[in-house]
């Protein structure tokens, strides 16, 4: 069961990175618009969102990788 949770954490981390990249592309497309307060608000909001998504992806990736490594080491010891 712990391996399943670890794999789900790794997949979620990959999905978060892809979403952050898509948000970054959207941020670049928004930056070409004429500068108004709503465009600036969207740029600031998306910048914060990208940072948060990358931080969560980093945490999930490290936790998932740690659990998978611990599980594989216990499997080799029991064999």
HELIX and SHEET records of a PDB file:
HELIX    1   1 UNK A    2  UNK A   31  1                                  30    
HELIX    2   2 UNK A   37  UNK A   78  1                                  42    
END                                                                             
